[in-house]
Amino acid sequence: MRVLFVHQNFPGQFKHLAPWLLKQGHEVVGMGDADNLGGRAAGFGFPVVAYKGRSEANAATHHYLRSFEAAVRRGQDAVRVFIELRSKGFVPDLVIGHPAWGELLFVRDIFPDTKVVAYFEFFYRALGADVGFDPEYPATLDTTFKLRIRNSAQLHALSEADAGISPTAWQRSTYPEREKARIRVIHEGIDLETVRPDASARYRLPDGREFGRETQVVSFVSRQLEPYRGFHAYMRALPELQRRLPKAHFVIVGSDGVSYGAAAPKPHSSYREMLLAEVGSNLDMSRTHFVGRIPYADYLKLLQVSRLHIYLSYPFVLSWSMLEAMACGTPVLGSATPPVQEMIRDGENGFLFDFFDRDQLVERAVRILGMDAVPVARAAREFVEGRFSFSQHSLPAYLSLLRELLPGKL
């Protein structure tokens, strides 16, 4: 079987499935944005092709349409690579990809007989999800109209895909009712041999200091330090957390950009800059460690040494970091928002607090660090083992779907 994986930040959610199929003797090709791939394209063990250009929308385009215009242009960039692959004799039996950025818009026109599986991560809506959730960043009617057009690339994918997958039940629930029957809940899975507890782990800060389990480490992880992942709520609680936890070190992982939502208000260049201006004078910076983006191995060590992982999110896409912290046997204190509530049973396999209740965040963090949280941490690991193992859960679900679509190919 020939399989083409498409993701603007390849491998994205396919980092386990693609190499597994390769090991079974299938012909696998990956595809991603050249800027995101950088020099990584040669390191996967199978060909990874890049589309170039990243054409953006014209600034004169109506602002509702800019995201869709960018998706159309990206779809055209992807088509050039599809045509090149076809000219070299590679016609996939299966394309599996993330449609939100537009790469799959024209895949049917180049590979009309190919089965297409789309990864449906999140469908934007004006009510009941991320938009309008945070009163500090209120939605407007203009936002509502813009969201309808923002879903355009996904609506095309819903009409063309042979099947869809979504990683959590709540994320699937954001899609139109008539489409849900075509979308299966299949999480991409976790390699639980790699992501596991390690009592001997050591995490090294950029300044050379090392932490192990003997140190009271509190971790916070987000790809970007932005409101969608509760960075503003966390930072405003941090002075009191430090006052109540005088021995704790707070390690904050993430970059200063914005993946979701609006940029930091001017004159600030980032939310970190904005919030340090707001609360920085009340922080002990010797115990506040902004480490930026870090290698995956170092990130795992941080989770393994962490005594408490604090995770906040708007009602939005669930971050890998929360489940990976649970898999590392780290107690997680998460915001009581979907899809976090889908995973954490308060007091059983983790702990929950009101996203907007700063005092509750502090009180629960202090209580957790003062208690024997080992049973809860063990239950968290068992929960992940029981639902999110790639080999035991995700892979069988993938194979069941693909055998239905491509009988005799697997």
Number of C-alpha atoms within 10 A of each C-alpha: 16 18 22 22 25 27 23 25 15 24 21 15 19 20 15 18 19 22 15 15 16 17 10 10 10 16 18 22 22 23 25 24 22 19 14 13 19 11 9 11 20 12 9 14 11 15 15 21 20 22 22 15 14 18 15 15 19 12 8 7 11 11 14 17 17 19 24 21 22 18 26 22 21 25 23 22 20 28 20 13 16 24 16 12 15 13 10 9 9 16 20 22 18 21 23 23 26 26 26 27 20 28 28 30 25 19 21 15 10 14 18 11 12 18 20 25 25 24 26 25 22 22 21 21 20 18 11 13 19 20 23 18 16 15 9 8 12 10 16 12 9 9 15 18 13 18 18 15 18 23 18 19 22 26 18 16 27 21 10 18 19 15 22 26 23 22 22 21 15 20 21 24 16 18 21 12 9 7 14 17 11 12 21 20 19 22 21 26 25 24 16 18 9 11 20 20 23 15 14 10 17 18 21 13 15 11 8 8 9 11 19 19 17 10 14 19 22 21 24 24 27 23 18 22 24 26 23 24 25 20 24 18 18 22 20 17 18 22 18 17 22 20 13 14 16 12 12 18 21 24 20 19 20 19 20 17 16 17 13 13 12 11 15 19 10 8 8 13 13 19 22 23 14 17 18 14 11 12 14 18 10 14 17 16 12 8 15 17 17 17 14 16 17 14 7 9 11 16 16 24 23 29 32 27 27 30 24 25 25 21 25 29 24 23 22 24 21 23 17 14 18 26 24 23 30 31 31 28 32 29 30 29 24 24 26 23 18 21 20 24 16 13 20 23 15 16 13 14 24 24 21 23 21 14 20 15 12 18 14 15 23 21 14 15 22 16 11 19 17 10 8 10 22 12 15 22 25 20 19 28 24 16 18 22 19 11 15 23 20 20 16 14 18 21 20 13 17 17 14 11 18 18 12 11 17 15 9 9 12 13
